[in-house]
Amino acid sequence: MANTYTLITSNTVGSGGVASVTFSSIPATYTDLQLYVSAQGTTGVNYGADLKVVFNGSGGTAYSWKNLEGYDSSAGSNGGTGQAYVLGGFCPTTSQASWGSNSIYIPNYAGSNNKSLSVEAVSEKNATASWIIDMVAGLWANSSAITQIGLTLSTGNFAQYSTAYLYGIKNS
């Protein structure tokens, strides 16, 4: 069990929003990584935009995932490959007057095996009292150490005041 969380870096989106948030030069001195994202998107439908997580600038088919989700009174699951969008949950739009909260845990990020991650995401749509919860298990089929994490949305930009915090975790 990890007992030391250290803030590596954080990002708060300024006026006008941004298209992406990138954490670069992530040191290999930790056991695991924990990423917290609280965000809104500038455009989108229903609950807004999917949060895309890309490691080391690598898109494409190296990603696979499986999720379970609850949406108001319904539930479902799905999965796929090559889609980094669903690895990070979702972000509602500013017009929905709510925020998406995403917690992404990446164990053994500097090891020489494929990288797994787990995601918990939740949001409510305050304009209609709707809600969504999403749990995702993902895999990046790459043996490189993660030195960069890029965040984008499937549509639109991150709205002002969106935040992302990256923590390193040590077992000592």
C-alpha positions in Angstrom: 0.0 0.0 0.0 1.4 3.4 -1.0 2.0 5.8 1.8 3.6 8.8 0.1 1.7 11.1 -2.4 3.8 13.9 -3.9 2.3 16.6 -6.2 4.4 16.5 -9.4 2.6 19.3 -11.1 -0.8 20.9 -11.6 -2.7 22.9 -14.2 -5.6 25.3 -13.9 -7.1 26.5 -17.2 -7.2 30.2 -17.6 -9.6 32.6 -19.3 -10.8 31.4 -22.8 -10.1 27.7 -22.1 -7.5 25.5 -23.8 -7.6 22.6 -26.3 -5.2 20.4 -24.3 -3.4 19.9 -21.0 0.0 18.1 -21.1 2.2 16.9 -18.3 5.7 16.5 -19.6 9.0 15.2 -18.2 7.4 12.9 -15.7 10.2 11.5 -13.5 10.6 7.7 -13.2 11.2 8.0 -9.4 7.7 6.9 -8.2 5.9 3.6 -8.1 2.6 4.7 -9.4 0.8 7.9 -10.7 -2.5 9.4 -9.7 -4.2 12.0 -11.9 -7.2 14.0 -10.7 -9.2 16.0 -13.3 -12.1 18.3 -12.5 -13.3 19.8 -15.7 -16.0 21.3 -18.0 -16.0 21.3 -21.7 -16.9 24.3 -24.0 -19.1 22.3 -26.4 -20.8 18.9 -26.5 -24.1 17.1 -26.3 -25.8 15.2 -23.5 -23.2 15.1 -20.8 -20.5 16.9 -22.8 -17.2 15.5 -24.1 -15.2 12.3 -23.4 -11.8 12.9 -21.8 -9.0 11.5 -23.9 -5.8 10.4 -22.2 -2.7 9.8 -24.3 0.6 8.5 -23.1 3.9 9.7 -24.6 2.1 11.3 -27.5 1.1 7.8 -28.7 -2.4 7.5 -30.2 -3.8 4.7 -32.3 -4.5 1.1 -31.6 -2.3 0.6 -28.5 -5.3 1.3 -26.2 -8.0 -1.1 -25.0 -10.7 -0.6 -22.4 -13.8 -1.9 -20.8 -16.3 0.2 -18.8 -19.4 0.0 -16.6 -21.6 3.0 -16.5 -24.8 4.2 -14.9 -26.9 7.0 -16.6 -29.9 8.2 -14.7 -32.0 5.1 -14.4 -30.2 2.9 -16.9 -26.9 1.0 -16.8 -24.6 -0.5 -19.4 -21.1 -1.6 -20.3 -19.0 -1.6 -23.4 -15.4 -1.8 -24.5 -13.1 -1.4 -27.4 -9.6 -1.0 -28.7 -7.7 1.9 -30.3 -9.9 4.6 -28.6 -8.0 6.6 -26.0 -11.1 8.8 -25.5 -12.9 6.5 -23.1 -9.8 5.9 -20.9 -10.5 9.1 -19.0 -14.2 9.5 -18.3 -16.1 12.6 -19.4 -16.6 16.4 -18.8 -20.0 18.2 -18.9 -20.4 21.5 -20.8 -20.4 24.9 -19.1 -24.1 25.3 -20.1 -25.0 22.2 -18.0 -23.8 24.1 -14.8 -21.9 21.0 -13.5 -18.4 19.5 -13.4 -16.9 16.2 -14.3 -14.7 14.6 -11.7 -12.2 12.0 -13.0 -9.7 10.0 -10.9 -7.1 8.0 -13.0 -4.7 5.6 -11.3 -1.7 4.2 -13.2 0.3 1.6 -11.4 3.9 0.7 -12.4 4.1 3.5 -14.9 7.9 3.4 -15.3 8.1 -0.4 -15.6 8.9 -2.3 -18.8 5.5 -4.1 -19.1 2.2 -2.9 -20.7 0.6 -0.1 -18.6 -2.8 -0.6 -17.0 -5.0 2.1 -15.5 -8.3 2.4 -13.7 -10.7 5.3 -13.9 -13.6 6.5 -11.7 -15.6 9.3 -13.2 -18.8 11.0 -12.0 -20.9 14.0 -13.1 -24.3 15.4 -12.6 -26.2 17.5 -15.1 -27.5 20.2 -12.7 -29.8 21.7 -15.4 -32.0 18.5 -15.4 -30.9 16.7 -12.2 -29.5 13.9 -14.3 -26.3 12.0 -13.4 -23.7 9.6 -14.8 -21.1 7.4 -13.2 -18.4 5.5 -15.1 -15.8 3.0 -14.1 -13.1 2.1 -16.7 -10.3 -0.5 -16.8 -7.8 0.3 -19.5 -4.6 -0.9 -21.0 -1.9 0.8 -23.0 0.0 -2.0 -24.9 3.4 -0.4 -24.7 6.4 -1.2 -22.6 7.9 2.3 -22.5 7.9 4.2 -19.3 5.2 6.9 -19.2 7.0 10.3 -19.4 4.2 12.4 -20.8 0.4 12.5 -20.3 -1.8 14.5 -22.7 -5.4 15.3 -22.0 -7.9 16.5 -24.6 -11.6 16.3 -25.1 -13.5 14.5 -27.9 -15.2 17.8 -28.8 -14.5 21.4 -27.7 -11.9 22.7 -25.3 -11.4 22.6 -21.5 -13.3 25.5 -20.0 -11.8 28.1 -17.7 -11.2 26.8 -14.1 -10.8 23.2 -15.2 -8.0 21.6 -13.1 -5.7 18.7 -13.4 -3.3 17.4 -10.7 -0.6 14.8 -11.2 0.7 13.0 -8.1 3.6 10.5 -7.8 3.2 7.7 -5.3 6.0 5.9 -3.5 5.9 2.8 -1.4 8.6 4.0 0.9 
